[in-house]
Amino acid sequence: MSDDYIYAVARVRSKELSLLGRQDIDQLMACRGFDECLRVLNDKGWGGGSAASAEGLLAQEEEKTWAFIRELTDDLTPFAVLLFPIDYNNLKAAVKCVVTDVKPQNVFLPGGSIDPQLMARCVRENDFSPLPPAMAAAADEAYHTLLHTGDGQLCDVILDRACLEGILDCGKSSKNELLERYAQLRVAVADIKTAVRACKTGKSRSFIDAALAPCSTLDVGSLAAAACKSPEDIYGYLAVTPYGAAGEKLKDSYSAFEKWCDDQVMDLIKEQKSNPFTVGPLFAYVLARQNEISTVRIILSGKLNELDDGMIRERLRDMYV
């Protein structure tokens, strides 16, 4: 397997030279406004070198990333942990559109591993067998739950948890340490976010138990119990887990917590810079690009809304290079 990735990793190393670094971020921050930011990004080759809307430019960069990965390998199985959220988002949209008899327009995200139109057909025909088994089971349960209860939130809970369980399974089956650690982090962070939202909205214990996906780095029973009490109880529980710093960031603000989450991913993948023999560097490159795109989105949004530079900077993510 090591020989399979030597050429691909060499190409990734070349591509990494064009990733935005701290100096590039400082240049964007120094721009006087949104339009100047777009011009700087266009000059750096973003958006095909032509001016575009912010979301159009960012979407093009996401598409470029996956097109490059597809050039390097025909096997996207190791990247399923990144594609599952897109697929399950599209599945939620398909289920809701069919049940509410609404034509799906601009509700599907691009870049997933399963055609959204196939999902919509499966829901319409009440035949989920064309989907992967775990996804098919979750889709069937979510569809009939929404059909009989009209509870869109419960439908989301079913599919969101199935997505997280799928991410964990993909990480474990990959036999790759980076993918396994990323999957654990991704699910733990999602559980913490769910617990915080559930606590603030006064959700029941049964709702929280249904929403949290078990993972090895959190005791979801203890997290659910804390979420039924107060945010302080959540922070107290997190203090005795590997996510104590997450609790401290949550005390500051939710945006500080989200920055911490993304920075943890960057710390995780930086280890791949010295790894030339596995799929890890390819996976790390995709995450680095997604982090880069997220950071640029924060800057563009801040400039568009004329936010103070200090407010923008405190939200900026650590960079891979």
C-alpha angles and dihedrals in degrees: 000000000000092000090052092067104038095092093040092050090049089056091047090053088054092049092049088068089071095051115115114260132194091276090056091049090051089051091053091047090052091058113113095227150343097286093051089051090054091050092051091050091048089052088054090055098261116145094016092295094290129104114263141162114282095251092042091053093047092047090053090053091051090050091049090054095054093041088057093049090050088054089056100045140011091206111083093168093108089055095055090102087065096041097047095077090055093047094048092046088055091046091054090051092048093050094048095045093051096044093047092040093236121147108243107244122165092342100110123084119223124236103046125136095240127058108250090215089060088053091051091050091050090053094045092050094039088231114122097169094108089065125080109278099251092045091046092054092049092046092051092050094046093047095051092042092054092042094054102033105026086221105144093180092056089049089054092049092054094050096039092054091046088052092053092046089051091052091052092048092049091050093051095045092049091071085211117126095214094051092046093049092045091050091051092049093046093052095042091051091048090051092050091050091049092049092050093048092045091050093050093048095044098242120180124255091248091054092049093047089052093049101048119085114214115242133171097247097055135046098224091193091060091043091051092048090052091048089056090059116039144311088259090059089053091051090048092053093046089053090071094048133068086267099067090121089055090060091051091051091048088056088058099044142308091252090055088052093050091050089051090052093052092045090054089058091051091051089050097052098042087078088069093069089088097042115094102163111062141050088263097096091050091051090045091051092055091050091046090053092047090050090048091051091047091051092050089048090055091051095046092047091049093049092045091052092041094237121174111270090236091059091050094047095053088060097048117116127230111262128234093229 
